Amino acid sequence: MSFLRRNLWACALLLTGAAFVGLGAWRGEAETVLRKAITICMECIGLG
């Protein structure tokens, strides 16, 4: 019984996480995150 319950919680958390990732992509957050990551990398390398 605990095996089924543990897997049910894992599936529920996985679906919730996927829904939030999809929502963020739909809102355009992926572009914002990529832009910030490029800026940080350029500052670390010293090109920016």
Helices and strands as residue ranges (DSSP letters): H 2-26, H 29-45
